[in-house]
């Protein structure tokens, strides 16, 4: 997951116009006034990751749902904890607009996780 996220971030940093669906819906800004999206590049990241998890560990929907919520809470913690925010902003190569999300994006991510998990569970 981490390697895949870095690959997507590097691809976006090298040629941001190449990934046009990144700007489908706008909502809010980060501290440095970068726009935040409801649907962004990491929405694709979520669905692909959860297709893989669903394929590897099929039919464990409650666990998948719980882990999806746990991850979104972790992302929220990163934004609100000053130390974690500084560490992630300084050392993680993924732009802030992808992990400093809107509430709509967090809810959408959980739904997308479950759709990806469902697809992965049923392609076996």
Secondary structure as UniProt FT lines:
FT   HELIX           2..14
FT   HELIX           16..18
FT   HELIX           20..23
FT   STRAND          25..29
FT   TURN            31..32
FT   STRAND          35..39
FT   HELIX           41..56
FT   TURN            58..59
FT   HELIX           61..80
FT   HELIX           82..91
FT   HELIX           96..99
FT   HELIX           103..122
//
